Amino acid sequence: MNPVNILLVDDQPAKLLSYEVILEELEENLIKAQSAREAFEHLLRTEIAVILVDVCMPEQDGFELVSMIRQHPRYQNTPIIFVSAVMLAEPDRLRGYAVGAVDYVSVPIVPEVLRAKVRVFADLYRKTRELERLNAELEARVHQRTAELEASAAQLRELNEELEHRIDQRTREREEALAQLFEAQKLDTIGHLTGGVAHDFNNLLMAVLGSLNLLKKRLPPDERSERLVTNAIQAAERGTALTQRLLAFARRQELKPQAVDFLRLFENVEDLLAKAVGPRIEIRKSIPADLAPLLVDSNQLELALLNLFVNARDALESGGTVTVAAAAEESRPASLAGGNYIRISVSDDGEGMDEATVSRAAEPFFTTKGVGKGTGLGLSMVHGLAAQSGGSIQISSVRGKGTTICLWLPVAETFVKVLPAVEPPATEPLKPSSRPLAILVVDDDALVRTGTVAMLEDLGHLPQEASSASQALEFFAGGQDCDLVITDHAMPGMTGAELARHLRSSFPGLPIILASGYAEFSEDHGLGRMLRMKKPFTQEQLQAAMDQALSGKVAAA
């Protein structure tokens, strides 16, 4: 315990000695002054915790001294105890309290009482100073940490800005280099090129988003740092949305037509569409329950609806209405062959487009949103879906009156009714593992691999890394324990599916999650159904996929 300074003020040496004798067992530092002037000299040179003042002193009495002490900023709250043998009336005590004393002790002094009072004030002083020290230290640490986080957030923001710049630059390059190819209907070549670029960007964005979300969880309660990281996350999510649209555009050569109940499909994605357009936009629908099934790729039709709703949202900046209608009509565009078709229309009451814009709206990479604010692939993808499904698309718009996009799709003639989807049986949620899991992460992209490992470590597991399928097989050849494998699908050399096939032959019960930057990939011969996960994934999606894999489910994630 560090002793504090206690100032004893009395013009009589004998009384000072008596104070000293009474208080010496407190083991505090006792400072004596025989006048107000001497007392002020000590107060100016030394930090005083408690002051004992005699009321009756020559030249300047205790009341005047205390009044002057209270005018000094340092001693406005210092405990002061008056000691008096004569001025003991109630008015004297009230005057003492009025000038700033916190207690009034009469003579003869009871030593135990005086010691108890001084001890309380001395301990309070020590605790107050310790609290001030801790607060100052904490403030300094928070300031330092905030500065570090702001610097990290600034770096992440620069990284995202550079990434967006690269996306914009590559998009412009693709627009210039591939314009003639699109005019010549060489969509397959464009799809492969666009898909490769989008897949690489998808991996980069997954690493960025994973790191940003982990950083956000560790932020102190600082509004500015949280806002900066949130902005960076939103920018990365925007880049993810762009790359997903590029991937969808690249995949449109691989349609899987099937009989689709459009009303059921729309009801399944209605919540997603509502989130996409926001609360200011009302969604109306007119879809008959007895509508004949469509012959179309259901995943691509869902994506087409999402693109049409996003375009409508952009045209309704101040809010409005989006209407979806479907009907079987005999009249159809002259370009369509014979057969039955369903007309699906998505209309908005927004600002509309002029004739020149309508004529180019479905061209690849054409956008009216400005540089960096859209890929220009949304309507092009919808146009490609219609064309490859044997249907057609019509765009009509009037300035100030909104836009209507009609999608004509063929009826699935061989199906009278679409069977309802089989719902998976309800199961109890998997309880958290009672021990850290040994998990092997296999991915040729170091950024994605590191980000996945960081998310697993944050969940309390023990991940290890492999940069290729061959390295993963070496890991198992070494006899190391493994509870779960998370492997990328598209790797050079041996793919993730081939790795899974090798592992299944040696470790039949080993849970495996196959991840891919492409939203879809076909059933792999020899593997049967197994759990698949789409990149980029969040920590929550990763945990859900792990729970599903470890519980023995193998349905697609």
N, C-alpha and C positions, 0 to 999 in steps of 0.2 A: 504494500500500500504506500503510495507516494504521499508524504506529508504536505499539507497546504499551509499557506501563510495566514496567521490570525493576528490582527492588529489590536493592541491593547492601548487605549488612550486615557490617561489620568494624570493630573498635575501632582499627585502625591506618590512618591516612590514606594511607600509602604503598601499602598493599595495595589500598585502594579505588581509588587512582589507577591501579594496574596493571590491575585489573578493567576500569576505564573505558577504558584504552588498548586492551586486548584486544577489547572488545566494541563499540567505537565504529563500526567499519565495518558493523555490522548496522543502523545508523541507527535504533535503537530509543531510547525515552526512558529514560535511566538515572537512577535515584534512589538517592542514597547515604545510609546511616545508620550512625552510629558506636556505637550502643548498642541494646539491646532496646527500651528506652522510645521512642527516636526511631523505630525501625522500626515499632512499633505505631502511632505517630501517623500515619505515612505510610499504613499499611494501613487505618486507619479513614477517612482522607480520600480515598484514591485507589484505583482498581481496578487491582490488580497482576496481571500475567500470569505472571511467573517470579520466584523469590526465590533469591538466592545468600547463604548464611549461613556465616560463619566459625565453626568448632566451639569454639575456645578464645577466650573473651572474658571480661573481668572482670565482677563482679557477677552476671551471668546468662549461662551458656554457651549455645552453639548448640542443644544438645539440649533444654534447658528452653524456649528461645525457640520452637523448632519445635513442641514439644508444646503450647504456649499458642496458637500460630497455628492449629493444627489444630482447636482447640476453637471457633473462630469459624466460623459456618455458611458465610460467603462464601468462606473459604479452605480448606475441607475437601478440595478436589481440586486446589488450585493446585500446580504443579510446584515443588519445593524441592530445591536442590542444595547439599550440604554441601561446604565447602572446608577442608582441614586440612593442616598441615605436620608435626604430631607424632602425633596420634591416628589412626594408620593401620593398627592391628592389626585382625584379623578381628572380634573382639568389638566394637570401636569402630564398624566399618562396620555390623554387625548391629544395634547400638543405634540408629544413625542411621536405618536403614530402619524399625526398630520404631516410632520416634516420628513417622514420616511423611515422611521424605525419599524422593525418587525416584532420586537419584544421589549419588555420593560421589567428589569429585575431590581428588586429592592434590597437594601443593606439592613441587617446583616445577610450575606449571601449564603444560601444553602448549596454547598459544593456539588452535591449529586445533581441538583436541578440545573446548575449552570453548565456542568460538564455534559449533561444529557442534551441541553439545548444546542451547545456549540458543536457537539458530535453530529447531531442531525444535520445542521447547516453545512458542516465540513463534508460529510458524506454526500449530501445533495450536490455540492459544488463539484466533487470528484466525478459523480455520475453524469452531471451536466456536461463537464468538459470531455468525458469519454464519449458521450453521445455525439457531441459536436465533432469530435475527431473521427468517429465512425461515419457520420454523415458526410463529412468532407472527403473521406477516403472513398465512400460509396459513390459520391457525386463525381469524383475524379475517374473512378473505374467506369461508371456509366458513360461519362463524356468520352473516354478513350474508346470504349466498345462501340459507342454510337459513331464515332469518327471512322473506326475500322469498317463498320457495316455500311456507312455511307460511301466509303471508298470502294467496297466490294460491290455495292449496288450500282455505283457509277460505272464500274468495269463491266458489270453484267448488262447495263443499259447500252454501253458502247458495243458490246458483243452482239446484242439483239439488233441494234441499228445497223451494224455491219452485215448481219445475217439478212435483214430485210433488204439492204442495198444489194447484196449479192443475188437475192431472189429476184428483185426487180431487174437487175442487170441481165441475169440469165434469161428471164422471161422475154425481155426486149430482144435479146440475141436470138432466142428461139422464134420469136415473131418474124424477125427479118429473114432468118435463114430458112424457115420452113413454110413461108407464105406460098411459094410456088408449088411446094409438095402438096399442101392442102388443096390448092386449086386443081391439081392433077389427081385428087382423090386418093393420095397415098397415105391413108390414115393408119395403116399398120405400122409403117416405119416411124411415124410421128409418135404413136403410142409407146413404142419401145424407148425412143429417145426421152420423151417426157417422163415416162415411168422411172427410168434410171436416175434422172436428176432428182425427181420428187422423192424417190426412195432414200437417196443419200441425204437430202435435206431433212427427211423424216427422222433419220437416225440422229442427226445433229440436234434437232429440236427436242427429241426425247431426252438427250443428255442435258440440254439447257433447262428444260422444264423440271426434270428430276432434281437437279441441283438447286434451282430456285425455290422449289417447294420445301426441300429440306432446310434451306437457309431461312425461309420464312418461319418455320416452326421454332427456330432458335433465336429469333429476333427479340430483343427486350421490348418492353411496352413503350415504344417510341413511334409516334404517329408518322413522322417524316420518313424514317427508314422503312417502315411497313408500306407506306405509299409508294416509295421508289421500287421496292421489290415487287409489289402488286402490279405496278405499271409494266415492269419487265416481264412478269408472268403473262399478263394480258397480251403483250407484244408477241411473246413466243407462242401463245395459244392461237393468235391470229395467223402466224406463220404456219402452224400445224394445220389449221383449217384450209389454208391455201394449198399446202402440199397434198392434203387428202383429196382436194378437188382435182389436182393434177394426176394423182394416182387413179382416181375414178375415170378421168378422161382417158388415161392410158389403158385401163382395163376394159373399155367398152367394146373391144374386139372379141371379148371372151364371155359373151352373154350366155346365160343358162335359162332358156325359156321354159316356163311351166304354167300350169293353170293357176290363176291368181284371182281370189275374191277381192275386188278393189275396195269394197266397203270395209271388210275386215282389215285389209292392209292399211287403209287410211286411219282407222280407229287405233291401230297399233302405234302409229307414228304421230298421232294428233298432238300428244303432249310435247313431243320434241319440236314439232312445227310451231306450237304456241310459244315455246321458249325462244325459238329462233327469231320470231317476229317481235316479241316483247309484249308487255301488257297494254300498250296504247293501241294495238291493232286487234280488231275483232275478226274472228274466223267464222264464216258461215259455210254450211255444206248442204248440198242437195244430191244425195246419192241413193238411188232406189235399192231396197234390200234384195230384190229379185234380179239384179243386174247380172247378165251372163258373165262367166269368168273370162279373164283376159289371158292371152298367150304372150307372156312377157317375163323377163328376168325381174323377180320381185325386189332384189337388193338394188338394182339399178333404177327401178321405178321409184323406190323410196328416196334414193339420192336425187332423182330428177325432181320429185316434189319438193324436197328441201331446197334445191337450187331455185325453183320457181318462187318459193315463199321468201327466200332471201332477196331475190330481185324485187318482189313486191314490197318488202320491208324498206328497201332502199328508196323506193318511189313514194313511200308514205312517211316522210320524216316527221310530220306533225300528227301522225295517227290516221286511222281510217279503217277500211274493211277489205278483207280478202275473202273471195267466194270460190269454193270448189264445187263443181257440178259434174255429173257423169250421166250419160244417156246413150241408149242404142238408137241410132238414126240411120235411115236408108240413104239419105244424101251424104255424100262424102267428096273429098277432093278428087279431081279428075285423074291425078297421078296414081291413085291407089288402084290395085287390081281388084278382081271380083272377090266376094266373100263378105262376111259380116264384121263390122267394126264398132267399137265403143268410142264415143267422143268424151274426153276428159278436159275440162276447161278450168283454168285458174285466172281469176279476174281481180283487179284492184281498182280503186277509185282515186289513184294518185295523179301525179303530174302528167303522165303520158309521154309519148315520144313522137318526133316528127317522122315524115316518110323516109328521109335519108337514113335515120337511125334504125328504123324498123327493118329496112332492107339489108342492113349489115348486122343486126342484133345477134344472129346465130353463127356468125363467123368466128372461128377460133381466135382467141386473144383480143377480140374487139371488146372494149369497155368504155363506158362514158363516165366512170368514177374518177378518173385521173390516175397518174403514175403512182404505183405502190398501193392502190386501193382496190385491187381486184385482179383476178387472173384473166377474165374475159372468156373463161372456159365453161361457165355454167350453162348457158343456153346452147352452146355447141355440144355439150354432153347430152342434153335433152334431145337435140336434133339427131345426134348419132344413135341414141336409144330408139327413137321412132323409126329411123331409116333401117336399122339393122333388125328391128322387130317386124318389119313389113308394114309399118304405118307411116304417118306423116305428121308434120307440125305446121300450125298456122299462127302467125302473130299479127294482131290488129291493135292499133293504138291511135288515140286522138289527143292532141295537146289539151291539157286541162280536164280531160274526162277519163283518164285511166288507160289501162292496158289489159287485153285478154289474150292468153296463150292457150290454144287448143291442141291437144295431143290425141291423134287418132291411132288406136291400137287394135290389132285383130282379136276376134273372139276365139277362145279355145274350143273349136267345134267338137272335138272328140270327148269333151268332158261335159256332162250334164250338170254336175254340181261339184264344187271343190270340197273335199273332205276337210273337216276342221283339224287344225294342228293338234298333235298329241301333246298334252301338257305333262311335263316331268312330274313324278310323284313327289309329294311334299316330304321333306326330310328335316330332321333337327339340325340346327346350325352347328358346324364343327367348333368344338371348344378350343381355345388357344393351346398351343403346345406347351407342355410343362417343362420343356428343355429347349435350348437353342438347337436349331436344325443345321446339319451340315449340307450345304447347297452348292452345287457346281453350276456356275454361270458360263455359258459357251457363246461367244459372239466375236466375230472378226473385227468389229468396230470397237476400238478402245474406249471411246467416249461413252457409248451405250453400255459397255461392260462395266466401266467404273461407276456410272450412274446407278445401274441396277444393284451393284454390290453395296453402294452407299445406302440405298433404300432398304436392302435386306439387313445391313448392320444396324440401321436405325430401328428396325423391328426386333432386334435382339438375336439375330441368327448369325451363323458362322459361314459366310460364303467364301468360295474359292473361285479362281478364274481360269478359263482356258480360251485361247485366242483362235482355236480351230478345232474341228472334229477330231483330227488325229491327236492333238494335245489332250483332248478329253479322254480318248481311249487309253493314252499313256497313263492318265490319272487313275483310271480303273485298273489298269494292269499293275500298278503299284500297290494295289490292295487297300487303298484309302477308303474310309467310310463315306457314304453319301446317302442322304435321305431323299433328295429331290434334285432333278436336273432341269434347268431352264436354258433352252438352246434356241439360237436364231435359226430361221429356216433357210434363208438365202445366203449361204456362205460359199466362198470359192473352194474348189476341191470337193470334199465330201459335204453334202448339204446337211441341214439339221434333221430332215426326214431320214436320210441314210444313216446318220448317227443314231437316231432313235431305233431304227431297225436293228442295228448291231447290238445296241444295249438291250433291246427286248429279247434277243436270242440268248443273251448271257444272264440277264437279270430280269426275269419276266414280271416281277412285282414292283419294279422301280418306277415311281411316279415321274412322268416327263411332261413338261410344258413346252410346246412348240410356238415360238413367237415369230411374227413377221411384220415388216413395215407395209406389206400389201394387205388390204382388208380381207382378201379371199385367197385361198389356195386349195387346190383340189385334194380329194382323198388320195392318200398314198398307199399303193398296193403293198400288202404285207404288213401294214400297221393297223388296219382297222380304224375304228374311231378312237381318237385321242384328244386330249385337251389342247386347244389352240388359243392363242392370245394375240391381240392386235397391238402393234406399236403406233404411236407412243402410248404407254400405259402409265397410270398414276400409281402411287404407293398403295392406295386403297384397292385399285383394280388388281395389282400384283398380289396383295394379301388374299383377295377373294379367289383368284385363280389358284393360289397355293392351297387354300382351304378345300377347294373343289378337287384338285388333283390328289391331295392327301386323303380325302374322304372316299376315294375310289371312283368318283364320277369322271367320265371321259367325254362328256358332251362338249361341243365347241363353246369357247368362252366368248 
